Amino acid sequence: MPTYHLRVAWREESGVVRLPVCNDPIEAPSLRDAIAVALTRSQHLLTAGTNLAWLVDPDGHIAWTLRMDEDSTVAD
């Protein structure tokens, strides 16, 4: 089963992303399933001092992002 990685960090207004505060593996049969698992991990997504989460696919590419803004939550 493919392993994705959930990473969470702070993204500056300028677009600069700080180093991730977590890099949790998620084993899932598909990206859609990995996203579903990531969204259940609120303890990571809502970590103080972070506003960006993303999944890295088994090949090391960013496959999904979630930006948490002050006004709304936007899935890219």
Secondary structure, DSSP 8 states (H G I E B T S, - for coil): --EEEEEEE-B-TTS-B---SEEEEEE-SSHHHHHHHHHH-HHHHT-TT--EEEEE-TTS-EEEEEEE-SS-EEE-
